[in-house]
Amino acid sequence: MVLDEESGEPLSDATIFISALDRGEVVDVDGFATFEDLPKGSWEFLFRYVGYEPYIQTIDIPYERSQPIEIRLGHDHEDHEEITVSTTRSNRTIENAPTRVEAITIEEIGEKANMRPGDIRMLLAESTGIQVQQTSAVTGNSNFRIQGLDGRYTQLLKDGFPLYSGFSGGLSIMQIPPLDLKQVEVIKGANSTLYGGGAIAGLVNLISKEPALEHELSVLANVSSSNGSDFSGFYSDRFGDFGLTFFSAYNQNSGYDPSGQGFSAVPKYDRFSLNPKLFWYPGDQTKVMAAAHISVEDRLGGDMEYINNEDRSGTYFERHETQRISTQFSIDHRFSERTSISVKNSLSFFDRSITIPNYYFDGYQTAIFSEVAINYLGDSGSWVGGFNFWTDNFEDQSGDPVVQRDFNSKIGGGFIQHTIELTEQLSLESGFRADLVSPAPEDQRSGWFLLPRISALYKLNNEWSMRFGGGMGYKLPEMFTDDAENRTFQNVLAPDFDQVKAEESYGLNYDANFRTVLDNEFVIRVNQLFYYTFLDNPLVLEEGNDNFFRVKNLDGHIRSRGAETNLAFIREPLKLFFGYTYVDAIEKTVGSKHQVPLNSPHQINAILMFEEHGSYRIGFESYYYSAQQLNDGSKGEIYTIFGIMGEKTWGRYTVFANLENMFDTRQTNFGSIYTGSRQQPDFKDIFAPLEGRYVNVGVKVRL
């Protein structure tokens, strides 16, 4: 009798094979298979089912114990739907988690790292429902939009620590190399219960590798057609009660302009990153982790004559110099099989200066995050509860005597979440968070924010399931918006908490899942998601009569709704993935209603992959984007991108090559990227790639 290891359901059409006798049987709908007239002896039985790890068991014939023999198969490590996720803090597999989680696994990370080893843009850009939006025409700054909402409404975490927020803005995803990541987990929609109010559109948790019993040493070198090169290395090992991971990367570019318009599509930059982590295991029930992260970058964009040192008189440039130092510390201890505790702390120091002709801005941000959480597995389900405290302090070091932008905020919160399997088919996850913020935004319950959330999973059978969930979120006022950054914060004032309200939201989502295996070879997976998000009191940047820009609440709301469709067809070694995203994001005020700018209402992606694990991988990709509404009321252009990538592995060595955007789709093919003079340009909204055709080749060595 062949069953699923977790659910206990029969695996119809699984195969059982005795290679020595060249005999096999197929499991029926009830999980049974019968062998008759087997010769005496000890025979190896091979049990196989697509999406599950093969299993071999030796059985003596005649078999004199009780029958039937029960065999439980575990899911294959490459089955995307069986990945264990930790962002929900319940350590469940994706298919058994009431909250919808998307996981980008280590195989996918390796594939995307081959294409863009210097940052995580590619990891996010090719996921359905996520649009990576370049926000600066000359420095490459980008953010990612989930379900039509601006990037500042998505929390970006590293191992559960909120390290990238506020002033780092559009530079965050540009400064995180992917080589030390083992998984990326994405939750779309309001999910503020566990990690705080900023997760209005969703959250992205970057999960790092940890030391394994076998040491790992990986080195990557890459060069690209846009004048870039990347070098990175990762090392991990266990030494008795201690473990170590060490990651270092150097990324550089000399500046690149494929259009001939004179401005950098890719800026000149030099970046160095260092990330050591030390682990201590004083016992089987305890893990202590201490880590540091150091990153230094000098990024220069603008007129290529300035970048190339040819003519620096009157030419336009933007220089961003950043230094990031952060520390992380955590203790995880299990008191028993039912109870465990986690203690976390992080310190983050971020210094950034921006220089343009005749203007200089410099700021220093310090953030401290601390948390205590307890997990308890009871008879009525699993519980997680705790408290965290977050302080954020920004100091304006520009030396401007007229504009002072210093501010600080404190958030203290308590949270609780309960996950229970009410029946074999129905699971429920409910949570509640209460935050007290200081200073309190104008007229909002003396700084208190209450955030409930609920999700439900219903499994109709082994093939069909559905989820429904909803929650609330909030976002404190801040001046670090895309509009403010595009103005390099010139004449932008810090928010006055006596005059502005926090942005508040609620959201709903529903998704249905189908998975089946045909002829024990052909896997079909379907996921259909529908979502709705309502954002009240959205913040906008407005210019006053004194020529200063202030953050104000829009007299209206933003409503985003849409759908995501994901299809997968797998018959080894062939994999075909198809995705469709529909976004309808509306900004509505009194007497006005229009689409939120810089969203493609329709996005389609298709990926065809030929892969033999550990040997080779060849992929063909295509992406379609419909016309975007622009801030000036006009519309961008429809465009499509095609690419091909491949890699080949010989033992410890892997060679890879990538041709992205092979037909050279660029916004500069549709017209000029700026208006005004070249000395004082006014850059247009960016709705399409500026880099154009991109080729890179490299090598990875694993020792």
PEDA-V411598 format. One record per residue. N is the residue number from 1. SS is DSSP state (helix for helix, strand for strand, loop for the rest). PHI is phi in whole degrees, 0 to 359 (999 if undefined). Layout:
n = <N:N>
ss = <SS:SS>
phi = <PHI:PHI>
//
This chain:
n = <1:2:3:4:5:6:7:8:9:10:11:12:13:14:15:16:17:18:19:20:21:22:23:24:25:26:27:28:29:30:31:32:33:34:35:36:37:38:39:40:41:42:43:44:45:46:47:48:49:50:51:52:53:54:55:56:57:58:59:60:61:62:63:64:65:66:67:68:69:70:71:72:73:74:75:76:77:78:79:80:81:82:83:84:85:86:87:88:89:90:91:92:93:94:95:96:97:98:99:100:101:102:103:104:105:106:107:108:109:110:111:112:113:114:115:116:117:118:119:120:121:122:123:124:125:126:127:128:129:130:131:132:133:134:135:136:137:138:139:140:141:142:143:144:145:146:147:148:149:150:151:152:153:154:155:156:157:158:159:160:161:162:163:164:165:166:167:168:169:170:171:172:173:174:175:176:177:178:179:180:181:182:183:184:185:186:187:188:189:190:191:192:193:194:195:196:197:198:199:200:201:202:203:204:205:206:207:208:209:210:211:212:213:214:215:216:217:218:219:220:221:222:223:224:225:226:227:228:229:230:231:232:233:234:235:236:237:238:239:240:241:242:243:244:245:246:247:248:249:250:251:252:253:254:255:256:257:258:259:260:261:262:263:264:265:266:267:268:269:270:271:272:273:274:275:276:277:278:279:280:281:282:283:284:285:286:287:288:289:290:291:292:293:294:295:296:297:298:299:300:301:302:303:304:305:306:307:308:309:310:311:312:313:314:315:316:317:318:319:320:321:322:323:324:325:326:327:328:329:330:331:332:333:334:335:336:337:338:339:340:341:342:343:344:345:346:347:348:349:350:351:352:353:354:355:356:357:358:359:360:361:362:363:364:365:366:367:368:369:370:371:372:373:374:375:376:377:378:379:380:381:382:383:384:385:386:387:388:389:390:391:392:393:394:395:396:397:398:399:400:401:402:403:404:405:406:407:408:409:410:411:412:413:414:415:416:417:418:419:420:421:422:423:424:425:426:427:428:429:430:431:432:433:434:435:436:437:438:439:440:441:442:443:444:445:446:447:448:449:450:451:452:453:454:455:456:457:458:459:460:461:462:463:464:465:466:467:468:469:470:471:472:473:474:475:476:477:478:479:480:481:482:483:484:485:486:487:488:489:490:491:492:493:494:495:496:497:498:499:500:501:502:503:504:505:506:507:508:509:510:511:512:513:514:515:516:517:518:519:520:521:522:523:524:525:526:527:528:529:530:531:532:533:534:535:536:537:538:539:540:541:542:543:544:545:546:547:548:549:550:551:552:553:554:555:556:557:558:559:560:561:562:563:564:565:566:567:568:569:570:571:572:573:574:575:576:577:578:579:580:581:582:583:584:585:586:587:588:589:590:591:592:593:594:595:596:597:598:599:600:601:602:603:604:605:606:607:608:609:610:611:612:613:614:615:616:617:618:619:620:621:622:623:624:625:626:627:628:629:630:631:632:633:634:635:636:637:638:639:640:641:642:643:644:645:646:647:648:649:650:651:652:653:654:655:656:657:658:659:660:661:662:663:664:665:666:667:668:669:670:671:672:673:674:675:676:677:678:679:680:681:682:683:684:685:686:687:688:689:690:691:692:693:694:695:696:697:698:699:700:701:702:703>
ss = <loop:strand:strand:strand:loop:loop:loop:loop:loop:strand:loop:loop:loop:loop:strand:strand:strand:strand:loop:loop:loop:loop:strand:strand:strand:strand:loop:loop:loop:loop:loop:loop:loop:loop:loop:loop:loop:loop:loop:loop:strand:strand:strand:strand:strand:strand:strand:strand:loop:loop:loop:strand:loop:loop:strand:strand:strand:strand:strand:strand:strand:loop:loop:loop:loop:loop:loop:loop:loop:loop:strand:strand:strand:loop:strand:loop:loop:loop:loop:helix:helix:helix:loop:strand:strand:loop:loop:loop:loop:loop:loop:strand:strand:helix:helix:helix:loop:loop:loop:loop:loop:strand:strand:strand:loop:helix:helix:helix:helix:helix:helix:helix:helix:helix:helix:loop:loop:loop:loop:loop:helix:helix:helix:helix:helix:loop:loop:loop:loop:strand:strand:strand:strand:strand:loop:loop:loop:loop:loop:loop:loop:strand:strand:strand:strand:strand:loop:loop:strand:loop:helix:helix:helix:strand:strand:strand:strand:strand:loop:loop:strand:loop:loop:loop:loop:helix:helix:helix:helix:helix:helix:helix:helix:helix:loop:loop:loop:loop:loop:loop:strand:strand:strand:strand:strand:strand:strand:strand:loop:loop:loop:loop:loop:loop:loop:loop:loop:loop:loop:loop:loop:strand:strand:strand:strand:strand:strand:strand:loop:loop:loop:loop:loop:loop:loop:strand:strand:strand:strand:strand:strand:strand:strand:strand:loop:loop:loop:strand:strand:strand:strand:strand:strand:strand:strand:strand:strand:strand:strand:loop:loop:strand:strand:strand:strand:strand:strand:strand:strand:strand:strand:strand:strand:strand:strand:strand:loop:loop:loop:loop:loop:loop:strand:loop:loop:strand:strand:strand:strand:strand:strand:strand:strand:strand:strand:strand:strand:strand:strand:strand:strand:strand:strand:loop:loop:strand:strand:strand:strand:strand:strand:strand:strand:strand:strand:strand:strand:strand:strand:strand:strand:strand:strand:helix:helix:helix:helix:loop:loop:loop:loop:loop:loop:loop:loop:loop:strand:strand:strand:strand:strand:strand:strand:strand:strand:strand:strand:strand:strand:strand:strand:strand:strand:strand:loop:loop:loop:loop:strand:strand:strand:strand:strand:strand:strand:strand:strand:strand:strand:strand:strand:strand:strand:strand:strand:strand:loop:loop:strand:strand:strand:strand:strand:strand:strand:strand:strand:strand:strand:strand:strand:strand:strand:strand:strand:strand:strand:strand:loop:loop:strand:strand:strand:strand:strand:strand:strand:strand:strand:strand:strand:strand:strand:strand:strand:strand:loop:loop:loop:loop:loop:loop:loop:loop:loop:loop:strand:strand:strand:strand:strand:strand:strand:strand:strand:strand:strand:strand:strand:strand:strand:loop:loop:loop:loop:strand:strand:strand:strand:strand:strand:strand:strand:strand:strand:strand:strand:strand:loop:loop:loop:loop:loop:loop:helix:helix:helix:strand:strand:strand:strand:strand:strand:strand:strand:strand:strand:strand:strand:loop:loop:loop:loop:strand:strand:strand:strand:strand:strand:strand:strand:strand:strand:strand:strand:loop:loop:loop:loop:loop:loop:helix:helix:helix:helix:helix:loop:loop:loop:loop:loop:strand:loop:loop:loop:loop:loop:loop:loop:loop:loop:loop:strand:strand:strand:strand:strand:strand:strand:strand:strand:strand:strand:strand:strand:strand:strand:strand:loop:loop:loop:strand:strand:strand:strand:strand:strand:strand:strand:strand:strand:strand:strand:strand:strand:strand:loop:loop:strand:strand:strand:strand:strand:loop:loop:loop:loop:loop:strand:strand:strand:strand:strand:loop:loop:strand:strand:strand:strand:strand:strand:strand:strand:strand:strand:strand:strand:strand:strand:strand:strand:loop:loop:strand:strand:strand:strand:strand:strand:strand:strand:strand:strand:strand:strand:strand:strand:strand:strand:loop:loop:strand:strand:strand:strand:loop:loop:loop:loop:strand:loop:strand:strand:strand:strand:strand:strand:strand:strand:strand:strand:strand:loop:loop:loop:strand:strand:strand:strand:strand:strand:strand:strand:strand:strand:loop:loop:strand:strand:loop:loop:loop:loop:loop:strand:loop:loop:loop:strand:strand:strand:strand:strand:strand:strand:strand:strand:strand:strand:strand:loop:loop:strand:strand:strand:strand:strand:strand:strand:strand:loop:loop:loop:loop:loop:loop:helix:helix:helix:loop:loop:loop:loop:strand:strand:strand:loop:loop:loop:loop:strand:strand:strand:loop:loop:loop:loop:loop:loop:loop:loop:loop:loop:strand:strand:strand:strand:strand:strand:strand:strand:strand:loop>
phi = <999:250:231:289:299:268:273:77:281:294:258:299:77:296:247:234:224:249:294:295:255:53:233:211:219:249:288:276:295:265:92:258:215:234:251:241:59:281:291:295:141:258:237:272:260:257:254:224:203:300:92:235:290:300:224:243:224:271:231:275:246:285:268:253:265:294:238:283:279:265:241:247:260:266:292:295:293:264:285:302:277:249:284:279:246:243:297:280:65:248:49:252:288:301:288:255:270:300:275:288:234:253:245:263:277:295:294:292:299:298:296:288:295:297:277:220:290:271:202:259:304:294:300:268:297:261:263:300:88:241:240:278:244:287:252:234:288:240:252:81:307:217:227:237:258:250:53:85:257:303:299:288:268:244:278:249:244:237:56:84:261:277:264:239:201:63:295:292:42:289:273:303:288:276:242:242:289:264:295:265:267:254:194:235:246:238:243:261:94:301:211:269:300:270:237:109:288:286:274:282:274:151:217:235:248:270:252:276:291:238:298:250:295:263:289:227:225:238:230:231:228:212:228:226:288:266:70:249:213:223:224:212:214:225:225:214:193:246:231:64:275:239:222:215:234:218:235:217:213:231:232:213:210:263:97:209:225:279:271:79:280:101:244:287:284:238:285:278:208:227:224:235:232:219:215:269:225:242:242:231:242:293:195:295:257:227:224:242:231:228:217:222:225:233:218:229:217:240:240:232:233:131:294:296:293:290:298:274:63:272:210:250:263:79:270:272:208:226:240:242:246:230:224:237:229:219:233:227:217:212:231:240:224:255:284:202:295:257:233:216:228:228:236:228:208:220:239:227:236:229:244:215:238:234:235:231:306:69:207:219:230:218:219:228:246:239:230:233:231:224:206:232:222:237:252:221:258:253:292:258:117:258:236:221:211:177:225:222:223:226:243:224:232:241:242:279:250:287:81:280:287:270:253:249:237:292:200:213:219:227:228:243:217:238:218:212:219:233:237:218:264:290:219:295:258:245:239:228:232:232:212:211:227:233:245:243:247:218:288:279:299:303:56:226:52:56:93:270:230:249:232:274:206:211:218:225:239:235:259:289:197:290:251:249:207:212:230:219:206:197:191:236:206:209:220:289:299:206:267:272:255:298:298:294:292:296:269:50:61:288:64:264:261:293:294:265:295:280:243:236:260:287:282:233:214:219:214:229:211:220:218:240:233:223:217:213:233:256:55:59:224:252:266:238:231:226:226:238:243:235:218:211:226:242:243:261:58:299:268:227:258:237:268:270:295:269:71:261:258:235:280:225:280:290:281:170:205:241:238:239:218:170:211:229:238:234:236:224:234:231:218:310:266:263:226:235:239:226:222:226:237:242:235:234:251:243:256:236:232:297:78:216:207:205:292:296:298:64:235:275:300:233:228:229:228:221:228:245:232:250:211:238:304:82:235:209:208:229:228:238:229:215:221:243:231:283:295:260:288:254:294:272:93:275:237:282:252:287:209:227:237:236:206:217:220:201:211:223:246:239:62:270:246:230:250:226:214:214:240:253:55:296:262:60:289:217:295:291:287:268:152:290:273:214:242:82:271:292:283:227:283:244:282:277:299:258:242:218:300:255:287:74:299:225:236:219:224:192:220:240:235:243:251>
//
